[in-house]
Amino acid sequence: MEGLEGLLHGFSVAFTLQNLLFALLGAFVGTMIGVLPGIGPALTIALLLPMTYGMPVASAFILFAGIYYGAMYGGSTTSILLKTPGESGSIVAAIDGNAMARVGRGAAALATAAIGSFIAGTIATVLVAMFAPAIVDVAVQLGAADYFALMVVAFLTVGALVGGSPLRGLISLALGLTIGLVGIDFQSGQDRLTFGMPRLLDGIDTVVLIVALFAIGEVLYVVAHQTSSKYAVASIKGQKWMTGADFRRSWKPWLRGTAIGFPLGVIPAGGSEIPTFLSYSLEKKLAKGARKQEFGKGAIEGVAGPEAANNANAAGTMVPLLTLGIPTSATAAIILVAFQQYGLQPGPALLANEADLVWGLIASLLIGNLMLLILNLPFVGVWVKLLKIPKPYLFAGIATFALLGAYAVNGASFDVLLLIAFGVVGYLLRRFGFPIAPVVVGAILGPLAELQLRRALDISAGDPLTLVSSPFSVIVYITLALVLLLPGLIRRLNKRRLSRTTMLDTVQVDGERDLESSATAQNRTKETP
């Protein structure tokens, strides 16, 4: 099935009473949990992942689709009303969104975020349906070395581009890759990094790891650094939603944000921070006159563009995940774990072997997107009331839910101890500014990359040049080098241009001063008898 034909088949799968109810439940729960500060879609899915054991596979993923978009919608509410982004992709929208909320325009900011997210998510999901079959046709021709090259790109772009420091990102990635090595080596049968503990022979359960890093780590961080037991929420009571002028100022940023976010989700570009910052910068450059001065003080374009880019980017990450089995974000990595818990491995064969599941999932993204628009615009005041729950009760509930979920994975108290241990690691990573996403991607994708590496070396009798023997892998590595090196080169060139401009200005000013001083001296000479 191709493109629109597959999407129509997906609607026939998703449009059953049971699946529609699961989509609605996912949208509701995802929004409810996503509204809570510091809890983005990755943590929301991680918390609810153990609860889906035993569900029909199609229903489970339709539920995840609703949770995914729901948590992103909820995150924008928190960013705008609290200036506390639930995830990195909501940081930019919080700048002008919260400024609008402080001057009594929070409802308009929430509306442009919700409508922009709906439009971007809808367009991007249709593009996923159009692009996925074509990418699968290419993917079936790739060898082990080509897949390893793609995974190296995912490692380095996520590690180097996520967060403020490339070095810290790469250290987080190394930690994740080390965690992925724990257990029995599938080729030699040797145990690795088990420290004599038989429970580690099967490796560290990725669900336990994810819940620990995101949930327990976040709870510990909030407990250690909170300054108040309640959130200071900006009120939207009695405010008007978007006016005609707001629509006219928002529709172009919605489309431009979609155009930026989707392609940067398809390629491993380091998460949603880059497209949202690019969208904000573009809108600021395109603004003219007095509107340019509004940025940072409440420009509606500064909310509309980045929110559209964020949702389009989220949909774009589904393309490499479903067609290649490569997650390019923490949320995509958790969805990969969800596939694996049902014995499925995303990749080229998934679309052929599980067509109902894949197309039903894509169709449910569209259905969930529409449900979220209906849930968010009229009922945003209901979600805001969740923020009135005192922090101690709120985060105690999250911690309890996480502990129960970790125990439910295997019914073992050892997993609870692992959860607490990795929760402390998650807290330390946050405390010292290390990003969490590279740890998750490294732990999940590391064993798969090792498998492809060994397979490629076995086929070539140990020749390392086989890793760069195909045109595809060479192009991938060259592209990776450009992605990593070009930003630094551009920054250096800009610095040199600025320094030259400054020097020229200084020389010009000094020259003008010399001319003035010489002219003054001549005048004094003439005046002297």
Disulfide bonds with the S-S distance in Angstrom:
none
